[in-house]
Amino acid sequence: MALTTGTVARYAVGSVGTGGFATLPGLVLVFYLTDTLGVAAAVAGLLVTGAKVWDVVVDPVIGAASDRERATTGRRRRLMTVGGLALPVFFTLTFAVPPALSPAGAAAWVLVAFLLAATAFSLFQVPYIALPAEIAGTYDARTRLLTARVVVLTAAILLFGGGGPALRELGGDDERLGYLLMAVVASLVLGAALLVATTADRSPGGPPPRPAVAPEDRTPPARRLLAHYRRAAALLRTSVPFRTLLTAFVLQALATGVMLAAAQYVATWVLHSTPAVTFLFAALVGPALVVAPLWGRLARRVGKERAFAAASVLFVAAAALLVPLVWAPGSWVYLPVGLAGAAYAGMQSLPMAMLPDVVAHDARRHGVDRAGAFGGAWTAGETTGLALGTTVLTAVLAATGYVESSGAEAVTQPTTAVAGIVVAFSLLPAALVAASLLALRRYPLRRSDIDDATADRPARHPGSGPAAPPRPTPPDRPQEIP
């Protein structure tokens, strides 16, 4: 099936929702807990992390369910639609904490609501990530599809990262009202974007030939659940490309999570301007909107893995340049943040364009379409990285003596806490992305490995009957990136 402009556009619109949900809670939720609801920093970090790590439990199950839906209906739309309808409800509830609740009660409310929101998001995100391997059939087509997605993703980061806090300020002195207004507007945009993206799956639908019930469907639920986790572990064990790519991406998600969660604290306690977070996001996303297509062009010229490495090196340098904020805070910060944004565009688009290549390579080697399982493991890894980023930040805040507050209560932060905020915004992300380059050096796939696979017959879907033996292929071979 040819990749049409309409399909690219519909798929890319989904990144308004995925980018919005990844950005806005990461930016404001911990700050909402510590500086509006009066929840201790360490407790706030554990709460947000717990809700996010829940995805590690549920994503492999959703991935298997998505593969079964694809095998029986020919599409992945059902779970995506349920997630798109449920997410706005639970996201709004996350920021609708009743004023009468104590800090402990408010923390419990946020935990339950955000856990449900994260589950709804996974119902959409897991099959959404699986789609590129099925709607784009070649190495360059996937680069085109995922580059368009990341252009929209960077715009979504600006929309939610800058617009969310601006909406919050409309609440004036009533911080709770401001957060609720922000959540309602954001939820409407999130839901609309996710539902549009469900139409990107243009498969004709209907069951595949010779349908059969997969063996795990006849087993007891408990054993079936364990089978989902074993399948996810098997992906890591048997696919060197997936293991190396996921390791690099999780480390970078951890770096992004720390930096994102620290941005509001940098604006408030380092730059001494709460609205400055909007300008930080403008500096981050503005260059990314311009540079994202350039990373796609570079990938077509030198290969995705080399372009990904170049983007990562640029990010390390840009993040390290932010360290002097400890001694000399000022508007100069926007320049290195802009460089980090340019690098971030490549760090998002290129691994996401590499994942469908990994899926296609695996299908060629094993003769089975496991795109949903890959999507579940990938989403679980990304979510874990982002969630642990929040944990790392709150651990730094707690260790450096950060002072929590409730409502409009005025507090003064110790110099150690301000220094910790800067380190979490600069040095820690730089070190984590530098570590990701060590994993990326062993990524084995090249363009020839992928385009050769397109000559093979499509892999079967789980439960669709026996497959013809796949053509022999060389084993996954570790190769270092020069």
C-alpha positions in Angstrom: 0.0 0.0 0.0 1.4 3.4 -1.1 2.0 5.9 1.7 -0.3 8.9 0.8 0.0 12.4 2.0 -3.4 12.1 3.7 -2.1 9.0 5.7 1.0 10.9 6.7 -1.0 13.9 7.9 -3.5 11.8 9.9 -0.8 9.8 11.5 1.2 12.9 12.4 -1.8 14.6 14.0 -1.7 11.9 16.6 1.5 13.5 17.9 -0.5 16.5 19.1 -2.0 14.1 21.6 1.1 12.0 22.4 3.3 15.1 22.6 0.7 16.9 24.7 0.3 14.1 27.3 4.1 13.6 27.5 4.8 17.3 27.9 2.2 18.9 30.1 2.1 16.4 33.1 5.8 16.2 33.0 6.1 20.0 33.1 3.4 20.9 35.7 2.2 17.9 37.6 5.0 17.6 40.2 5.0 21.4 40.6 1.2 21.3 41.1 1.6 18.7 43.8 4.5 20.5 45.6 3.6 24.2 45.2 -0.3 24.1 45.1 -1.4 21.0 47.0 1.4 21.1 49.6 2.6 17.5 48.9 6.2 16.8 49.9 8.6 16.6 47.0 9.7 13.0 47.6 6.0 11.9 47.9 5.1 13.8 44.8 7.9 12.1 42.8 6.9 8.6 44.0 3.3 9.3 43.2 3.9 10.4 39.6 6.4 7.7 39.1 4.1 5.0 40.4 1.3 6.0 38.0 3.7 6.0 35.1 5.5 2.8 36.0 2.0 1.2 35.9 2.5 1.4 32.1 5.3 -1.1 32.4 2.8 -3.6 33.8 0.0 -2.8 31.3 1.7 -2.0 28.1 2.8 -5.6 27.2 -0.8 -6.7 27.7 -2.1 -3.9 25.5 0.5 -4.8 22.9 -0.6 -8.4 22.8 -4.3 -7.3 22.6 -3.4 -5.0 19.7 -1.8 -7.9 17.8 -4.9 -10.0 18.4 -7.1 -7.2 17.1 -4.9 -6.9 14.0 -5.1 -10.6 13.5 -8.8 -10.9 13.7 -10.0 -7.6 12.2 -7.1 -6.5 10.1 -6.9 -3.2 12.0 -5.7 -1.7 15.3 -8.4 1.0 15.7 -10.5 -0.3 18.5 -8.1 0.1 21.4 -6.9 3.5 19.9 -10.4 4.8 19.9 -11.2 3.7 23.5 -8.0 5.4 24.6 -8.9 8.6 22.7 -12.3 8.8 24.3 -11.2 8.0 27.9 -8.0 10.1 28.2 -9.7 13.6 28.3 -12.0 12.5 31.1 -9.2 11.2 33.4 -6.8 13.9 32.5 -9.3 16.6 33.6 -9.9 14.7 36.8 -6.2 14.7 37.6 -6.3 18.5 38.0 -9.8 18.7 39.6 -8.7 17.9 43.2 -11.5 19.1 45.6 -10.2 22.0 47.8 -11.4 20.3 51.0 -8.9 17.4 50.7 -5.8 17.4 52.9 -2.4 17.0 51.1 -2.5 13.3 51.7 -6.1 13.1 50.3 -5.1 15.3 47.3 -2.1 13.0 46.6 -4.4 9.9 46.6 -6.8 11.7 44.2 -4.1 12.6 41.8 -2.6 9.1 41.9 -5.8 7.3 41.0 -6.9 9.9 38.3 -3.5 10.0 36.7 -3.1 6.2 36.8 -6.3 5.9 34.8 -5.2 8.7 32.4 -1.9 6.9 31.8 -3.8 3.6 31.1 -6.1 5.3 28.6 -3.1 6.9 26.9 -1.4 3.5 26.6 -4.5 2.1 24.9 -3.8 4.6 22.2 -0.1 4.8 22.2 0.9 1.2 21.9 -1.0 0.4 18.7 -0.1 3.9 17.4 3.6 3.0 17.6 3.0 -0.3 15.9 1.3 1.3 12.8 4.4 2.7 10.9 5.7 -0.8 10.2 2.4 -1.6 8.6 1.5 1.6 6.7 5.0 2.5 5.5 6.8 -0.3 3.7 10.3 1.0 3.0 13.2 2.5 4.9 12.7 6.0 3.4 8.9 5.9 3.6 9.2 5.3 7.4 11.7 8.2 7.7 9.2 10.4 5.9 6.3 9.3 8.1 8.1 9.7 11.3 9.8 13.0 10.4 6.3 14.4 9.8 5.2 13.0 13.1 8.1 14.7 14.9 7.4 18.1 13.2 3.9 17.9 14.7 5.3 16.6 18.0 7.6 19.6 18.4 4.7 21.9 17.6 2.7 20.1 20.3 5.4 20.5 22.8 5.3 24.3 22.1 1.5 24.3 22.2 1.2 22.5 25.5 4.5 23.5 27.1 3.9 27.2 26.5 0.1 27.3 26.2 -0.6 25.1 29.2 1.1 27.4 31.8 -0.3 30.5 30.0 -3.8 29.0 30.5 -3.0 28.3 34.1 -2.2 32.0 34.7 -5.8 32.9 33.7 -6.9 31.6 37.0 -5.2 34.6 38.7 -4.8 34.1 42.4 -6.9 30.9 42.4 -4.2 28.4 41.4 -6.6 25.5 41.5 -9.0 27.1 39.1 -6.1 27.9 36.8 -5.0 24.3 36.7 -8.5 23.1 36.1 -9.0 25.5 33.2 -5.7 24.3 31.7 -6.7 20.7 32.0 -10.2 21.1 30.4 -8.8 22.9 27.3 -5.8 20.5 27.0 -8.2 17.5 27.3 -10.3 18.6 24.4 -7.3 19.1 22.2 -5.8 15.7 23.3 -9.0 13.8 22.6 -9.6 15.3 19.2 -6.0 14.6 18.0 -6.0 11.0 19.1 -9.3 10.3 17.4 -8.1 11.8 14.1 -5.1 9.6 14.3 -7.2 6.4 14.5 -8.1 6.9 10.9 -4.5 6.6 9.7 -4.9 2.8 9.7 -6.2 2.5 6.1 -6.2 -1.3 6.2 -9.3 -2.8 4.4 -10.3 -4.6 7.6 -11.8 -8.0 8.0 -10.2 -11.2 9.3 -7.1 -12.5 7.5 -7.3 -15.8 5.6 -7.5 -19.0 7.6 -8.2 -17.3 11.0 -7.4 -19.3 14.1 -7.4 -18.6 17.8 -3.8 -18.1 19.1 -2.8 -20.7 21.6 -2.5 -18.3 24.5 -6.2 -17.5 24.1 -7.1 -21.0 25.4 -5.0 -20.7 28.5 -6.1 -19.4 31.9 -6.0 -15.6 32.3 -3.1 -15.7 34.8 -0.9 -17.8 32.6 -1.9 -15.7 29.6 -0.8 -12.5 31.5 2.6 -14.1 32.3 2.9 -15.0 28.6 2.6 -11.4 27.6 5.6 -10.5 29.8 7.6 -13.4 28.6 7.0 -12.3 25.0 8.2 -8.8 25.8 11.3 -10.2 27.5 11.9 -12.5 24.5 12.0 -9.4 22.2 14.8 -8.0 24.3 16.6 -11.3 24.4 16.3 -12.3 20.7 16.5 -8.9 18.9 19.9 -7.1 19.2 18.6 -4.1 17.2 15.6 -3.7 19.5 17.7 -4.1 22.7 20.3 -1.6 21.7 17.8 1.0 20.3 15.5 0.7 23.3 18.4 1.1 25.8 19.5 4.3 24.1 16.0 5.6 23.9 15.2 4.9 27.5 18.3 6.7 28.7 17.3 9.6 26.6 13.8 9.5 27.9 15.2 9.6 31.4 17.3 12.7 30.5 14.2 14.3 28.9 12.1 13.5 31.9 14.5 15.1 34.3 14.9 18.2 32.2 11.2 18.6 31.5 10.2 18.2 35.1 12.9 20.7 36.2 11.9 23.4 33.7 9.2 25.0 35.8 11.5 25.0 38.8 14.2 26.7 36.7 11.7 29.4 35.6 10.4 30.0 39.2 13.5 29.7 41.4 16.5 30.3 39.0 15.1 32.9 36.6 12.6 34.2 39.2 9.7 34.3 36.7 7.0 31.7 36.7 5.9 32.7 33.1 9.5 32.2 31.9 8.7 28.5 31.4 6.7 29.6 28.3 9.8 31.3 26.9 11.9 28.2 27.7 9.6 26.1 25.7 9.6 28.6 22.8 13.4 28.4 22.8 13.3 24.7 22.9 10.7 24.1 20.2 11.1 27.0 17.8 14.4 25.6 16.4 13.1 22.1 16.5 10.3 23.0 14.1 12.9 24.1 11.5 15.5 21.4 12.1 13.3 18.3 12.3 13.1 17.9 8.5 16.8 18.5 8.2 17.5 15.5 10.4 15.4 13.4 8.0 17.5 14.6 5.1 20.7 13.8 7.0 19.3 10.3 7.8 18.7 9.7 4.1 22.3 10.7 3.3 24.3 9.1 6.1 21.9 6.6 7.7 19.5 7.0 10.6 21.8 5.6 13.2 24.6 8.1 12.4 22.2 11.0 12.3 20.8 9.8 15.7 24.3 9.8 17.1 25.0 13.3 15.8 21.8 14.7 17.4 22.7 13.1 20.7 26.2 14.6 20.7 24.7 18.0 20.0 22.3 17.6 22.9 25.1 16.7 25.3 27.0 19.8 24.4 24.0 22.1 24.6 22.9 20.7 28.0 26.4 21.0 29.4 26.4 24.7 28.4 23.5 25.3 30.9 25.6 24.5 34.0 26.7 28.2 34.5 23.1 29.0 35.4 24.2 28.2 39.0 26.4 31.3 39.1 25.0 33.5 36.4 21.3 33.1 35.7 20.0 35.2 32.8 18.4 35.4 29.4 21.5 33.8 27.8 19.9 30.5 28.8 17.7 30.5 25.7 20.6 30.0 23.3 21.8 26.6 24.6 18.1 25.6 25.2 17.6 26.3 21.5 20.5 24.1 20.6 19.1 21.4 22.8 15.8 21.8 21.0 17.4 21.4 17.6 19.1 18.2 18.9 15.9 16.9 20.5 14.1 17.0 17.2 16.5 14.4 15.9 16.5 12.4 19.1 12.8 12.0 18.7 12.3 11.5 15.0 15.2 9.2 14.3 14.7 6.4 16.9 11.0 6.4 16.1 11.9 5.9 12.4 14.3 3.2 13.3 11.8 1.2 15.3 9.6 0.2 12.3 12.9 -1.0 10.6 13.6 -3.2 13.7 10.0 -4.6 13.5 10.3 -5.3 9.8 13.7 -7.0 10.3 12.3 -9.1 13.1 9.3 -10.2 11.0 11.6 -11.2 8.2 13.8 -13.3 10.5 11.0 -15.0 12.4 8.1 -15.0 10.0 5.6 -13.5 12.6 4.3 -9.9 12.9 5.0 -8.8 16.4 4.5 -5.1 15.9 2.1 -4.7 18.8 4.4 -6.5 21.2 7.3 -4.2 20.1 5.0 -1.2 20.5 4.1 -2.3 24.0 7.7 -2.9 25.1 8.8 0.4 23.5 6.1 2.4 25.2 6.8 0.8 28.6 10.5 1.7 28.2 9.8 5.3 27.2 7.3 5.7 30.0 9.6 4.3 32.5 12.4 6.6 31.5 10.1 9.7 31.6 8.7 8.6 35.0 12.1 7.9 36.5 13.1 11.4 35.3 10.5 12.8 37.7 11.8 10.6 40.5 15.4 11.7 39.9 14.3 15.4 40.1 12.3 15.0 43.3 15.2 13.0 44.8 17.5 15.9 44.0 15.0 18.4 45.4 14.6 16.4 48.6 18.3 16.0 49.1 19.1 19.6 48.5 16.5 20.9 51.0 13.7 22.1 48.7 10.8 23.8 50.6 7.2 22.9 49.5 4.3 25.3 49.7 0.5 25.4 49.5 -1.4 27.8 47.4 0.0 31.4 47.5 2.2 30.7 50.5 5.5 32.6 50.1 8.7 30.6 50.7 12.5 31.1 50.1 14.6 28.3 48.7 18.1 27.6 50.0 21.0 28.0 47.6 21.6 24.3 47.7 18.1 23.6 46.3 18.6 26.2 43.5 21.9 24.5 42.6 20.2 21.1 42.6 17.5 22.5 40.2 20.2 23.7 37.8 22.1 20.4 37.9 18.9 18.5 37.2 18.3 20.8 34.2 21.8 20.5 32.7 24.5 18.2 34.0 22.3 15.1 34.6 20.6 15.2 31.2 24.0 15.6 29.5 25.4 12.6 31.3 22.5 10.4 30.6 22.5 11.1 26.8 26.2 10.6 26.7 25.6 7.2 28.3 23.0 6.4 25.6 25.7 6.8 22.9 27.5 3.8 24.3 24.4 1.6 23.6 23.8 3.1 20.2 27.3 2.2 19.1 26.2 -1.5 18.9 23.0 -0.9 16.8 23.5 -3.4 13.9 21.0 -2.5 11.2 21.8 -0.5 8.1 19.7 0.6 5.1 20.6 -2.5 3.1 19.3 -4.8 5.9 15.9 -3.1 5.7 15.4 -2.5 2.0 16.4 -6.1 1.2 13.6 -7.2 3.5 10.9 -5.5 1.5 11.4 -8.1 -1.3 10.2 -10.8 1.1 6.6 -11.8 1.5 4.7 -10.1 4.4 4.9 -11.8 7.7 1.8 -13.6 9.0 -0.2 -12.2 11.9 -0.4 -14.2 15.1 -3.1 -16.8 14.9 -3.5 -16.6 11.1 -2.1 -20.0 10.3 1.4 -21.3 9.5 3.8 -19.1 7.6 6.1 -20.0 4.8 9.7 -20.3 6.0 11.4 -16.9 5.9 14.4 -16.4 3.6 17.6 -16.9 5.5 19.2 -13.7 6.7 22.5 -13.0 8.4 22.3 -12.9 12.2 22.0 -9.6 14.1 25.5 -8.3 13.9 26.9 -5.8 16.3 28.5 -2.9 14.4 30.0 0.2 15.9 29.1 3.6 14.5 32.2 5.3 13.3 
